[in-house]
């Protein structure tokens, strides 16, 4: 499966992008004010280990009301969250290490509640 899905924040200069090149899937945090500079990237999956990779999937990026947090949903299941204000990303794989000016937090199901309370 090769796919790319991007979504811009409704209130800020940030974008979130899910990209699957057929080998790996990544979720990127972009800053559009700096020429689309990638702020962080977290691995979502190795396609070879996806059990139902032949099944059609849907990806959705949902933004928090303030437009500073984004969650990646694949088939309505949360895989990653980026908090642009805190400069922190969370993902189920917790891979790779973040860049020096960014942080990685451990995955916690309570994070998804930030998007359900809206």
C-alpha positions as CSV (number, residue, x, y, z in Angstrom):
1,X,0.0,0.0,0.0
2,X,1.4,3.4,-1.0
3,X,-0.4,6.3,0.4
4,X,0.0,9.9,1.6
5,X,-2.5,11.9,3.6
6,X,-1.9,15.4,4.8
7,X,-3.9,17.8,6.9
8,X,-3.3,21.5,7.9
9,X,-4.1,22.9,11.3
10,X,-7.2,25.0,11.2
11,X,-5.6,27.7,13.4
12,X,-1.8,27.5,13.0
13,X,1.0,27.1,10.5
14,X,1.4,23.4,11.2
15,X,0.6,20.3,9.2
16,X,0.4,16.6,10.0
17,X,1.2,14.0,7.3
18,X,0.8,10.2,7.2
19,X,2.9,8.6,4.6
20,X,3.2,4.9,3.7
21,X,5.8,4.1,1.0
22,X,4.9,0.5,0.8
23,X,7.6,-0.5,3.3
24,X,7.1,1.7,6.3
25,X,4.4,4.1,7.5
26,X,5.4,7.4,9.2
27,X,3.6,10.3,10.8
28,X,5.3,13.7,10.3
29,X,4.9,17.0,12.0
30,X,5.5,19.9,9.6
31,X,5.9,23.7,10.1
32,X,4.6,25.4,7.0
33,X,6.1,28.7,8.0
34,X,9.6,27.4,7.4
35,X,9.1,25.9,3.9
36,X,7.4,22.8,5.2
37,X,10.2,21.9,7.5
38,X,9.8,18.5,9.2
39,X,9.8,19.0,13.0
40,X,9.4,15.3,13.9
41,X,8.6,11.9,12.5
42,X,7.3,8.8,14.2
43,X,7.1,5.3,12.8
44,X,3.7,3.9,12.6
45,X,4.4,0.5,11.1
46,X,6.6,-1.8,9.1
47,X,4.2,-2.9,6.3
48,X,5.6,-6.4,6.3
49,X,4.3,-6.9,9.8
50,X,0.8,-5.6,9.2
51,X,-1.5,-8.6,9.4
52,X,-4.3,-7.4,7.2
53,X,-2.3,-5.3,4.7
54,X,-4.4,-6.6,1.8
55,X,-7.5,-5.0,3.3
56,X,-8.3,-1.4,2.3
57,X,-7.7,1.0,5.1
58,X,-8.7,4.6,5.9
59,X,-6.5,7.2,7.4
60,X,-7.7,10.3,9.1
61,X,-6.0,13.2,10.9
62,X,-8.1,14.9,13.6
63,X,-7.0,18.3,15.1
64,X,-7.7,19.5,18.6
65,X,-9.9,22.5,18.9
66,X,-6.9,24.8,19.4
67,X,-5.3,23.4,16.2
68,X,-2.0,22.6,18.1
69,X,-2.5,18.8,18.5
70,X,-3.2,16.2,15.9
71,X,-4.0,12.5,16.1
72,X,-3.6,9.9,13.4
73,X,-6.4,7.4,13.1
74,X,-6.1,4.4,10.9
75,X,-9.4,2.5,10.6
76,X,-10.6,4.7,13.5
77,X,-7.8,3.4,15.7
78,X,-5.3,6.0,17.2
79,X,-1.7,5.4,16.2
80,X,0.1,8.6,17.0
81,X,-0.4,12.1,18.5
82,X,1.7,15.2,17.9
83,X,1.5,18.2,20.3
84,X,3.0,21.1,18.4
85,X,2.9,23.5,21.4
86,X,4.8,21.1,23.8
87,X,7.0,19.9,20.9
88,X,6.2,16.3,21.8
89,X,5.0,13.3,19.8
90,X,3.6,10.0,21.0
91,X,3.2,6.8,19.0
92,X,2.6,3.1,19.8
93,X,6.1,2.1,18.5
94,X,7.9,4.8,20.4
95,X,10.4,4.9,17.5
96,X,12.6,6.6,16.4
97,X,14.3,8.9,19.0
98,X,13.2,12.5,18.6
99,X,15.3,15.2,17.1
100,X,17.3,17.3,19.6
101,X,14.7,20.1,19.8
102,X,11.7,17.7,20.2
103,X,10.5,15.2,22.8
104,X,9.0,11.8,22.7
105,X,6.4,10.7,25.2
106,X,5.3,7.1,26.0
107,X,2.0,6.1,24.5
108,X,-0.9,6.4,26.8
109,X,-4.5,5.7,25.9
110,X,-5.6,8.7,28.0
111,X,-3.9,11.0,25.4
112,X,-6.7,10.1,22.9
113,X,-9.2,11.6,25.4
114,X,-7.9,15.0,24.5
115,X,-9.7,14.6,21.2
116,X,-12.9,12.9,22.5
117,X,-13.7,15.8,24.9
118,X,-14.2,18.3,22.1
